[in-house]
Amino acid sequence: MNASLMKTDEILKRVTAVGASYGFTPFSALTAAKKGQGARAPYPDGFPLDTLDENAQHVAGFLKQVRDANIMPSTLQPLFAWHTNAAPGRPSPKEIIVQFHAIGANRSIADAVLIRALRALVGELSKAEPVVRINSMGDKETRGRFARELGTFFRKHGPVLPPDCVACAKNDVFGAAEMIVGKEGGESLPSPTDHLSEASRKHFEDVLEYLETTETPYELTPCLLSRGSAWTDTCFEIIGDDVSVWGSRYHELARPFFKGPALPSVGAVLRITPPAKAIVPAMKPAGKPRFVFVHIGDDAKRESMKMADEIRRARIPLTQAMGVASLSEQMRLVEALNPQYVLIMGRKEALERNVILRERATHTETFIPLDSLIDRLKVVA
């Protein structure tokens, strides 16, 4: 069954399961915990909502809800959450929008975790193997430099390009570039990755390294462009049957909603057309996880990313803050969820391919080889 034939509640069950396995909390659960502490307010003064593309408008709407709920993420306490416009008790929308976000997450692992999670979700909702296409537009400085390169390209090649493309380039060089991708003349378009700043290049290389070391298939796609000033650095799309995802970093878009400097953030918007309008049933509250997975260091995080889908498919009640580097933040999650068991993996355990299972009530610890982890957790669960 693919997404266009699924009922809305079945779609949301799969979103919830994937979100939990990769460490994304339902935004509805966060707002319920903050009930009465926030207040609705208009968009920030001068916020250019009408000039944003549709995906950026959805992201801006979510950022406003985060602010209105008095949830204040930071680089020390980033917010990994998902949100949907399909609300229980209301008719299902003509188009279901599901957003995944990592707000305040500056490390490239956040991009990789988001891509892994959305690829897994598209795989759950689609009959076809998901295709991940990825590129980088760089930071604000890089985008400006690349825009000038595109302007030069269109002036130089104008006589042999379609007139409508040349006309578009006078006001929107990125839109004009998209018009000729895959067409005659498009093969000589400059690539944004040739103009990345050192910081943007390093970030993009780190994202690709995470994808490769976690065995995540992707296509490097120089012609994948993010239009408008809302997006920066990594951009990607994930394609499956009846499901599409657009994702990117959006530091400047987040700036007006939170105090202080722009929060490094990355998000993705997934679109699904349900088979028919129907009242969205109330979702059964997710049960308390029996396990929380704590990982220390990149080696451990890579191993946890590779295991996440298998753990989810085995229906093991486990969650983790996969994109959070701070051990103290991960332990804060453990205290909040109060699971019976904690799985612990550091660099040593990752290299030796085992994990520590700690029973919190007795502090008993057992070393389990990764190859037999799923079977052992099924017994304990």
C-alpha positions in Angstrom: 0.0 0.0 0.0 1.3 3.5 -0.8 0.5 6.8 0.9 -2.3 7.9 -1.5 -4.3 4.9 -0.3 -3.6 5.1 3.4 -6.0 6.5 6.0 -4.8 9.6 7.8 -4.4 7.8 11.1 -2.3 5.1 9.5 0.0 7.8 8.1 0.3 9.5 11.4 1.1 6.1 13.2 4.1 5.7 10.8 5.2 9.3 11.3 5.1 8.8 15.1 7.1 5.6 14.9 9.8 7.0 12.7 10.0 10.2 14.7 10.5 8.3 18.0 13.2 6.0 16.5 15.2 9.0 15.3 14.6 11.3 18.4 11.9 13.7 17.0 9.1 14.5 19.5 5.6 15.2 18.4 5.0 19.0 18.7 1.5 18.3 20.0 3.1 16.6 23.1 5.4 19.6 23.7 2.5 22.1 23.5 0.4 19.9 25.9 3.2 20.1 28.4 3.4 23.9 28.0 -0.4 24.4 28.1 -1.2 27.8 29.5 2.3 29.1 29.4 2.3 30.7 25.9 0.2 33.2 24.0 -0.6 33.8 20.3 1.1 36.7 18.7 1.4 38.0 15.1 4.4 37.4 12.9 7.4 39.6 13.8 7.2 43.1 12.4 8.3 43.3 8.8 8.4 39.5 8.4 8.2 38.9 4.6 5.7 36.0 4.7 4.1 36.7 1.4 7.4 36.7 -0.4 8.4 33.2 0.8 7.9 30.0 -1.3 5.3 27.6 -0.1 7.7 25.3 1.8 9.2 28.3 3.6 5.7 29.5 4.6 5.0 26.2 6.2 8.3 26.4 8.1 7.6 29.9 9.2 4.2 28.9 10.5 5.8 26.2 12.6 8.4 28.6 14.0 5.6 30.9 15.0 3.8 28.1 16.8 7.0 27.2 18.6 7.4 30.8 19.8 3.7 31.1 20.7 4.0 27.9 22.8 6.8 29.6 24.8 9.3 26.9 23.6 12.7 28.4 23.3 15.3 26.1 21.7 19.0 27.0 21.8 22.3 25.6 20.6 22.6 24.1 24.2 19.1 22.6 24.1 18.1 22.1 20.5 14.6 21.1 19.6 14.1 18.0 17.5 10.3 17.8 16.8 7.8 16.9 14.1 4.5 18.6 13.4 1.5 18.0 11.1 -1.6 19.9 9.9 -3.8 16.8 10.4 -5.5 17.5 13.7 -7.5 14.8 15.6 -11.3 15.5 15.6 -11.1 17.6 12.4 -11.5 16.7 8.7 -8.3 15.5 7.2 -6.8 18.3 5.0 -6.7 18.1 1.2 -2.9 17.8 1.5 -1.3 16.4 4.7 1.8 18.4 5.6 4.3 16.8 7.9 7.3 18.8 9.1 10.5 17.5 10.8 12.8 20.1 12.4 16.1 20.4 14.3 16.1 23.9 15.7 19.3 25.1 17.3 21.3 22.1 15.9 24.5 23.5 14.4 26.3 20.2 13.7 26.1 18.4 10.4 24.8 15.2 12.1 21.4 17.0 12.4 21.2 17.2 8.6 22.1 13.5 8.3 19.6 12.4 11.0 16.9 14.4 9.4 17.6 12.9 6.0 17.8 9.4 7.4 14.5 9.9 9.3 12.6 11.3 6.3 14.0 8.6 4.0 12.8 6.0 6.4 9.4 7.6 6.5 9.1 7.9 2.7 10.0 4.2 2.6 7.2 3.4 5.0 4.7 5.4 3.0 5.8 4.5 -0.5 6.0 1.3 -2.6 9.2 2.6 -4.3 12.7 2.8 -2.9 13.2 6.4 -1.8 15.6 8.5 -3.9 17.6 11.1 -1.9 19.0 14.0 -3.9 21.3 16.5 -2.1 23.2 19.7 -2.8 24.5 22.7 -0.9 23.8 26.4 -1.8 26.2 27.6 0.9 25.8 30.4 3.4 24.5 33.9 2.7 27.9 35.0 1.3 28.1 32.0 -0.9 24.5 32.5 -2.3 25.4 36.0 -3.2 28.5 34.9 -5.0 26.7 32.2 -6.8 23.9 34.5 -7.9 26.5 36.8 -9.5 28.0 33.8 -11.3 24.5 32.8 -12.6 23.9 36.4 -13.7 27.1 36.3 -15.7 26.1 33.0 -17.2 22.7 34.3 -18.5 24.2 37.4 -19.9 26.9 35.4 -21.8 24.6 32.6 -23.0 21.4 34.7 -23.5 21.4 34.5 -27.3 21.1 30.7 -27.3 18.8 30.3 -24.3 14.9 30.4 -24.4 13.6 34.0 -24.3 11.4 33.3 -21.2 14.4 32.0 -19.3 16.5 35.1 -20.2 13.6 37.3 -19.1 13.2 35.5 -15.8 16.9 35.8 -15.1 16.6 39.6 -15.0 14.6 39.3 -11.7 15.3 35.7 -10.4 18.5 34.0 -11.5 17.7 30.9 -9.4 14.3 30.5 -11.0 15.8 30.9 -14.4 18.4 28.3 -13.6 15.7 25.8 -12.6 13.9 26.5 -16.0 16.8 25.1 -18.0 17.9 22.3 -15.8 17.9 19.1 -17.9 17.4 21.2 -21.1 19.7 22.3 -23.9 22.1 24.9 -22.4 21.6 23.7 -18.8 24.6 21.4 -18.9 26.9 24.4 -18.7 25.2 26.0 -15.6 27.7 26.8 -12.9 27.5 24.6 -9.8 26.9 26.2 -6.3 29.4 23.8 -4.7 32.2 25.4 -6.7 31.6 28.6 -4.9 31.1 27.5 -1.2 32.8 29.3 1.6 35.2 27.3 3.7 32.7 26.9 6.5 29.9 25.8 4.1 32.2 23.4 2.3 33.3 21.7 5.6 29.7 21.4 6.7 28.6 19.8 3.5 31.5 17.4 3.4 30.6 16.4 7.0 27.0 15.8 6.0 28.0 13.6 3.1 30.5 11.7 5.3 27.7 10.9 7.8 25.5 9.6 5.0 28.2 7.5 3.5 29.4 6.0 6.9 25.8 5.2 7.8 25.2 3.5 4.4 22.5 6.0 3.4 22.1 6.0 -0.4 22.1 9.5 -2.0 22.6 11.3 -5.3 24.8 14.4 -5.4 22.8 16.7 -7.5 24.4 20.1 -8.5 21.3 21.2 -10.3 19.2 21.0 -7.1 18.7 24.6 -6.1 17.0 26.3 -3.2 15.3 29.5 -4.3 14.8 32.6 -2.1 16.7 33.9 0.9 15.0 31.6 3.4 17.3 28.7 2.7 21.0 28.2 3.3 23.7 25.4 3.0 22.4 21.8 2.7 19.3 21.3 0.6 17.7 18.0 -0.3 14.7 16.3 -1.7 13.4 12.8 -1.1 11.1 11.2 -3.7 8.8 8.2 -3.5 5.5 7.2 -4.9 2.9 9.9 -4.1 5.2 11.4 -1.5 7.7 14.2 -1.8 10.0 15.9 0.7 11.9 19.2 0.5 14.5 20.0 3.2 17.1 22.6 3.9 18.9 24.6 6.5 17.2 27.9 7.3 19.1 29.9 9.9 18.0 33.4 8.8 14.3 32.3 8.6 14.5 31.4 12.3 16.1 34.6 13.4 13.0 36.8 13.9 11.2 34.2 16.1 13.8 33.8 18.9 16.0 36.1 20.8 19.7 36.4 20.2 21.6 35.5 17.0 20.2 33.3 14.3 19.7 29.7 15.5 21.3 27.1 13.2 18.4 25.0 12.1 17.4 22.4 9.5 14.0 21.2 8.6 12.0 19.3 6.0 8.4 19.4 4.7 6.7 16.2 3.5 3.5 16.3 1.4 0.9 13.6 1.1 -2.5 13.6 -0.6 -4.9 11.3 1.4 -7.5 9.2 -0.5 -10.5 11.1 0.8 -11.5 13.7 3.4 -12.5 12.1 6.7 -12.4 13.0 10.4 -9.0 12.4 11.7 -9.4 10.0 14.7 -7.7 10.7 18.0 -4.3 9.1 18.2 -3.7 6.7 21.0 -1.0 8.2 23.2 2.4 6.7 22.7 3.4 4.4 25.5 6.4 5.2 27.7 9.6 3.8 26.0 11.1 0.9 27.8 14.6 1.8 26.5 16.4 5.1 25.9 19.6 4.9 23.8 22.4 7.2 24.9 25.4 7.5 22.6 28.7 9.4 23.2 30.8 10.5 20.2 30.3 10.3 16.4 31.3 6.6 16.1 28.4 5.6 18.5 26.0 7.9 16.8 26.8 6.4 13.4 26.1 2.9 14.7 22.8 4.0 16.3 21.7 5.6 13.0 22.4 2.4 11.1 20.4 0.4 13.7 17.4 2.8 14.0 15.3 1.3 11.2 15.8 -2.3 12.3 14.9 -1.5 15.9 11.7 0.3 14.7 10.7 -2.6 12.5 11.2 -5.0 15.4 8.7 -2.8 17.3 11.0 -2.3 20.3 9.8 0.6 22.5 13.0 2.6 22.2 13.8 6.3 21.7 16.9 8.4 21.6 18.2 12.0 21.1 20.2 10.9 18.0 21.2 14.4 16.8 22.1 15.8 20.3 25.8 15.7 21.1 25.6 16.7 24.7 25.6 13.8 27.2 23.9 16.0 29.8 21.0 16.7 27.4 20.7 13.0 26.6 20.6 12.2 30.3 18.0 14.9 30.8 15.8 13.0 28.3 16.4 9.8 30.3 15.3 11.5 33.5 12.2 13.0 31.8 11.1 9.7 30.3 12.2 7.5 33.2 12.6 4.3 31.2 13.3 0.9 32.8 16.5 0.5 30.8 19.2 2.7 29.2 21.4 1.6 26.3 24.8 3.2 26.4 27.4 3.3 23.6 30.6 5.3 23.6 33.5 5.2 21.2 35.0 2.1 22.8 31.8 0.2 22.6 31.2 1.3 19.0 34.7 0.1 17.9 34.2 -3.2 19.7 30.6 -3.4 18.3 28.8 -3.9 21.6 26.5 -1.8 23.8 25.8 -1.6 27.5 22.3 -2.4 28.7 21.8 -0.8 32.2 18.7 -1.6 34.3 18.1 1.6 36.1 16.4 0.2 39.2 19.3 -2.2 40.1 22.2 -0.5 38.1 22.9 -3.9 36.7 24.9 -3.7 33.4 25.2 -6.2 30.6 27.4 -6.0 27.5 25.5 -7.1 24.4 27.1 -7.6 20.9 25.4 -5.4 18.3 24.8 -8.4 16.1 22.5 -9.9 18.8 21.1 -6.6 20.2 17.7 -6.8 18.5 17.0 -10.4 19.7 18.2 -9.6 23.3 16.0 -6.5 23.4 12.9 -8.4 22.2 13.4 -10.8 25.2 13.8 -7.9 27.7 10.9 -6.0 26.2 
